[in-house]
Amino acid sequence: MPSVNRRHFLAASAALSGFAMTGFDAVAQAQAPRRGGTLRVSVDQAVAKLNPLVTRVNPEYLVSELLYSALTRLKVDMSVEPDLAESWSNSADLLEWTFVLRKGVTFHDGSAFTAADVVATFEAILDAKTASPARQNVGPISKVAAKDDATVVFTLSAPYADLPVALAYTNAKIVPAAVIKAGLGRLDREAVGTGPFKLVSFEPERLIVVARNDAYYDKARPYLDRIDVVVYPDISAESSALIAGDTDLISTAQPTEYGRLEKAAGVKGLRVPSGQFCNVNFGCDTKPFNDVRVRQALALTVDRTAMVDFVTEGYGTPGNDTPLNAAYRFYSEQALKKPDIAKAKALLAEAGYPNGLEATLIASDRPSLRTQMAVALREMAKPAGFRINVETMPHATYLDQVWKKGSFYVGFYNMQPTADAIFALLYTSNAAWNETRWNNAAFDKVVNEARATVDEAKRRELYKQAQALMNAEVPSIIPTFFDLLAARRDWVQGYELHPRGAVFRLDHASLGANAPKRA
């Protein structure tokens, strides 16, 4: 498979968008949204976290987005738009940003939303004890202050042009200052947001019900009366429910099910290219993976084109051991690594493993792509002397026992809005989720310089250096990127699949006249 450049990526995106807007869709999207009705959307794992500052997986992000708002939000084209902030401006040196807030907004408990809530939220996010993933992903914020009830000033420790985009981060939802002061534990069981829907009931492993927030700042939206978020751990059963009309929308469809869904009567397949990926994480501080030669050797066993076919059923593109692909603005194309078993064996021997080595690779069962990738890697690596034992475990167990703790496991990540965001989430030494413990000072340096640089050409060169370092030292193997897949019944209108993966915008969805009536 040839490498995919940004022009090809954008062309593919346009083609797929055109596919999604043919026939019934073109007519439906042109119609004015109908108000009312219940949308039943399915997810493939439990919504274990309700506190928006600490959510971790897509079903949790979906529910959080229904219940809470941030200062900004991402449109489907990845550009930023106002949410709780009406507008913003910056100083010439990009060290101070001023956000003007919407007036008359209330939280679900009836309390007024003011700048004090924004200040308290970001102070909580930046407090390490909160353990919010947003801490390293909202930019180099040193201080947040309320100029008045409707104006917030962010003072930065370094120039940062991406701040409005960064503030749309999934875990940067605004919560009341009073709740933070009393203790965030309340948000484990209640939702006190300003979002388009209000929480009705919360059964983490079965069903989450939300109802329209009539006090939402946008009086036109949401269009739906209610959304039921239904948990389907069995992906085949999840597909069958959509085909039968028991549900209306699958938020994330698996490649193994997509063909079946796409062919079903009354079902529309949704597909968009993305920077979403699975990676094989190494504990770079733990033997044998603290030796770069071992990591390089394993990377040289991977047939990346074959991995796309095996893991994604062809719904993806090859990866090259960096988290950026052509979907990102500062992607730097490099020659795609090809399998070289002889060189892999030589590197293992140099590292002190002339007879190969044995290791256990752990994969969560959600999504099932993780296990498929682990099995494919096991088989590809055998000829070089790697004896990989694949251990699959329930996702909840993986999150508690392996994630951020293990030294050899399969991760799964959504596309982030910027290059800086994905690096700061996973790969810098102070990353929110520093799983690999790579802690490369040279990498940190160029990433930090890039985030503080306004000059486009210089920034591009710095990100090129960062990608080259990752490609060479392999803190994790990233063999493929996934197209995002979903499916909906033909009566669902206004829903567009978002390339970010963790953004859903269901307040724009509505039901057509042919939708079934539900109690």
N, C-alpha and C positions, 0 to 999 in steps of 0.2 A: 504494500500500500504506500503510495507516495506521501511525503510529508505534507502537512496542511498549513498553509500560510494564512495570515489574517484576511487577505482578500478572499481566499477560498472559504474560510469560515463564515465571513459575512454573506457571501453568496449562498452558502448552504442555509444559513439562518433565514435569508429572504425566501429561498425556495420552500423551506419547511413552513414558514409563516404563510406563504401562499397556499400551501397544501391545507393548512388549518382553516383557511378562510374561503374554501370553495363550497359550492352547493348550498346546503342548508345554512352553514355557518355565515356566509356572506349576508344572507337575508336576515338571520337572527341578530347578528351584531349591529345591523343597521336599524333594527327596531328599537323603540324606546323601551328601557327596562320596565318590567312589570313589578309592582310592589306586592309583597306578601309571599307566603308559602314557607315550607321547611326544606332546607337542603340537607341531604344526608351524605357526608363525605367520609370516606374510609381511610384509615391509617394502618400501618402494619406493625406497630409496636405501642406499648403503653405510654401514656402521658404521665410520667412519674413526677416531673417537676412542674409546679404551677407558678412558682415565684419567677417572674420574667427576667430577673437579673442573673439567674443561674441555670436557665434552660440549656439543654445540650444536644438534642436531636430534633429532627424535622417535625414530628408530631407535636412536640412541646412548643416549637417555634410557631406552628400554625395556630395553636390555641392562644398563645401569648399575643400574637398579632390581632386576634379577634377581640381580646379584652383590654389591650393596652395600646398606647400611642407613644411614638418617639418624637424628637424635635423635627426630624426629617424622615423621608421614606424613599425607597428606590422604585422607580417606574420600571416597566418591563424592558425598556431599552437600556437599563442600568444607569440612567441619569437620575439626579436627585430632585425631589420636590418637597414643598413644605408639608409638615404634619402639624405638630403643636406650635412650631415656629412659623410665623407669617412671612418673615424675611430675615436676611442676615447680611452683614457687611464685615469687612476686615481692614486692618491697618495695612499700610504699604509694606511693612516688613513681615506680614503674615503672623505676627506674634500675638495679636489681639483680635478676637472675633466677637461681634455683638449680634445677638439674636433677639428679635422682637417677637413676642409671644401673642397667640390668639387671646382675645379677651372674651369673658363670659363662658369659658369652658368649665365644666364640673366633673369631678370624679364620680364613680358609680355610687358612692355613699352620700352624695349630695354636697360634699365640700368643694370649695372653689379651688381651681387650679391657678397657681401663681408662680412667679420666678423662684420663690422659696422652695417649691417642690423640685424644680430642676436642680437647684444648688444641692439640696439634700440627696437627690438621686445620684448625682455624679460624685459627690463625696463618698457615698456608699460604694459605688462602682470602683472608685480608686482606692478604697480601703481593702488591703489584702485579706482581711478577715472575712469579707463578704464572699470571696472566692468567685467573683464574677469573671467569665471569659472576656467581658468587655474591657476589663482593666487595661489590657495591652492592645486594645483594638479601637479605642476611641480617640487616639492621637496623643501627642505629648502635652497633655493638659497639666498645668501646675497649679491653677487656681480657677474657681468658678464663683462668681459673685453676682448678686442681684443689684442692678442699678436702680430699679424700681420694681413694682409688682409685675410689670409686663416686659421687662428687659433684663437679659442675662448676658454677662461679659465673661468670655473664656480667655484666660491668659495662658499662653503656651510657653514651654521651655525651649522650643525650637520652631522655626518657621514650618508651617504645615499647610500645604495647599488643599489637601484632601479632607479637611475637617468636616464640612457639611455632609460629605458622603460617609465619613466614619461615624457620625452621630446617628446614622440610620442603622447601625449595627443591631443585630437581633437581640442582644442583651441590654441595650441602652434604652429600654422603655421607661417612661417616667412614672414613678409611684409617689404617693403623698408623703410629705415630710413628716406628718404626724405618725404615719405607720412606721417609718424608719426609726423615729425616735422611740416608739413603743416597743419595737423589735420586729425584724423582718419575718419571724416565725409565723406571724399571722397570714402571710402570703403563701404559705404552704397549703392552706386549706380554703382561703378566700381569694377573690380577685377584686382589687380596688384600683381600677384603671380609668382611663378616659376613652377607651376604645369603642369601636362601633357596636359591640355586643356586650351584654352583661352575663355573668355566670349564673346558670340556673341549677345545675347539678354536676358533680364531679366524681366519677368512678374511674380511676386512672387506667385500669386494665380492661374496661368494657365500653363506657360511654360518657362523653362530656357533652352537655347541652348548654347552649348559649341562646339568648334572645336579644332582639334589637334594642339598642340603647336609644331611646327616643330623645335623649338630651345630647346626642352626638353633635359635634360642632358643624358637621356638614348635614344640613337638614334634608338633602336629597338622598343620602345614603345612610345606612345600608338599605338595600332593596328588600332583602329577605326578612321575614318575621323571626326566623329561628334557624340555627344550624345544629345538627347532631353530628358529632365527631365519633365515629364508630370504630372500635379497635378490632382488627382482623389479623391475629397472629399467623393464620394460615393463608398464604397468598393465593392459593388456588380457590379457596372459599371466598376470598375477597373479590376475585375476578368474577366468580359465579354470581355473587350478590349483585354486582353491577349489571351483568348480562340479564339477570332476571328482573331488574328494575327495583330491587330492594334498596339499593343505594343509587346516588346520582353522580358521584365523582370519586375516582381513585386519585388521591393526591400524588402518589408515587407508584408507578407500575414497574414491575420487574421485566427485564428483557425476555425472560422465558415465558411470560404471560402476554406480552404486548401483541404478538401476532394473533393470538386467540381473541383478544379484546378488539383489535382493529377490524376483524372480520365479522364480529357479532352485529346482528341487526339492531339498529337504534343506538349504537355506541360509536363515539368518535375518538380515535386515537390522537393524542397530543404528543408532539416531539419537538425538542429544541436542542441545538448544540450547546455545550456548557463546559466550564472548567471543573466540573465535579469529578472526583477521582477516588479510587482505593489506593492505598500505599502499604508497602511492607516496611514497618518501622523497625529500626535497629536500636538497641540500647548501646549507643556509641561509647559509653563508659563501662561496659561490661564485656568480659571475654565471651565468645571470640570476636565479637563485633566491634570492640575497641580498636581492632587492627583494620585500617582502611583497606588493606589488600583483600581481606575476607569479604567485605562489603562490595568491593569492585568485582571480585570473582563471581559472586552470586548474580550481580547485575549483568554480567556477560553471558549468563546462561539463558537469559530471557529472550524469547522470540516475541517481540512486541506486536507485530502484525497478527501473529497467531493468537496472542492473548486477547486482542480486540475481538476476534471472532469467537473465541472460546468463552470469554467472560461476559461480553456485552451482546452476543448474538449479532454482531455487526453494527450495533447502535453506539458507535464510539470512534475514537481516533487514538493512535499510539501516543504514549508518553515517553519522556526522556529523562526521568528522575529529577525533575523540578516541578513545582506545583503550578507553573504557568504554562498555558498553551495559547493558541492563536486568539482565544476569546479575550485575552488580557491586553491592555493598551501597550504595556512595555515588554511584551513577549519577545525573546531573542531566539531565533531559529538556529539550532545546532544540528550537526549530522546525527541522524537517529542511530542509537547503539544497535549493533547486530550481534547475534549469538557468536561467541568465540570460545568454544569449549577448551581448546588447547591453551589459550591464554589464561582462562579461568583456573585450570589445573595448575599452571605455572605459578599463578599468584597465590593459590592455596599452599603450594609447597614452600614458597618464599616465606609465608606467614607461619610455617611450622606444622602444616597439615598435609604432608605428602600422600597420606592415605585417605584424605578427605576428612569430613567432620559430620557429626550428628547434632541436630538441633530440633526442638519442638516449636512449630509455628502455630500460634493460637488465632482462631478466627471466630468472631461472633456469628450467630446464626441470622442476624439482621443487619443489612440486607443479605440475602443468600449469595450475592456476588462475592462476598468476602471469602466464603468457603470455596467457591469455584476458582477464585484467583489463587488461593493457597494450594489447592490440588494441582492446578496447572503449573505453578512454580515448583512444586515437589517433583513433578515428572520432568520438567525441563532441566532441573538442576542435577538430576541423578547422574548423567554421563560425566559431569565434572567432579564427582565424588561427594556431593552433598547428600546426606541421608536425612531428609526432612520428615518428621512426624507431624501430621496435621491434627490438631485438636480443636474441635468445634464445641462451643458452649453457648448457653442462653445469653441473650444480649444483656440482661440485667446483671448476671454474674460477671460477664466481661467488664461492664462499666465499673463494678465494685472492686474486682480483683486484678484486672489486667491493664485497663486503660490508664495511661500515664505512669504505670508501675512496671510493666513487662519489658522484656528486652528483645522480643521477636514476635510481632503480631501484626495483623492486618487492620489498618484504619480505614475510615470512610469519611470524606469531607466534601462539603458543598463549595462551589465557587464563591469567592469573596469579591467585594466590589472593586478592590484595587490590589495591585501587586504588594503594596506595603501591608495590607490587611492580612493576606495569606501568609506572608513571611512572619509577621508579628504574632499571628495565631499559633504557628507550629514550629518555626525553625530558628528564630533568634534565641540567644541565650536567656533572655527574659520573656520568652513567648508565653502566652497564657496557657498553652498546652504544649510545653517543651518535652514532647514524648521521647525524642531521640537522644536528648542530652548531648547533642553534637557540640554545642558551645564553641563555635568557631569565631574567634575574634576578628578575623579578616572579613568574614561574612557580615557580622554585626556592624562593622565599621562602614561598609559600603551601603548597607540597608539604611543605617542611620543618616548617612550623608544624603541619600536619595530622597528620604522623606522631608529633609530640610532644604531641598533644592527646588527652585522655581524654574530654572532654565531647562527646557524640554530636552535638548540634545545631551546635556550633561547628565540629566536624570536617566535618560535611556541608556547611556554608557554605564552608569553605576549599576543599574538593574541587570545589564548584560553580564557584568562581572559577577554579580551575585548568583545568577543562573549557571555561569560557568563553574563556579566553586561547588555548587550543589551537584552538578553533572559529574564532576571529577571525583568528589569525595563520598558521594552516595550516602547521606544520612538516612535516606529511605529510598526504596525502589518504587517508582511511579510508572508502571508499564502501560497504563491506558487511561484515557479520559472518557467519561460517559455522556452520551446524549441524555437529556432528561426526558423521561417518559411518564405519561399519565393518561387517563381516559375518563370520558364523561358521557352521560346520556345526552341524546340530541336535544333534550328540552332545557339543558343548562345553558344559559346565555351570559356573555360578558366575562367569562373566565379565560385568562390567558396564562399559559405555563411560563413561569419566570426562570430565566437562566441561572439565577442565584441559587435556586434549589430550596432555600430557607425562607423565601418570600412568597406569599400566596394571594394577597389582595382580594379576599373573598367578599369584602364589602362592595366590590364592583359586580358581583355575580347576581343573577336573577334567574327565575324559572319561567319558561315559556308557557303558553296556553295549553300545550299538550302534556304538561307535567302531571303526574298522578296526584290526586288529592290525599293528603295525609292529616290525621288528627293531630 
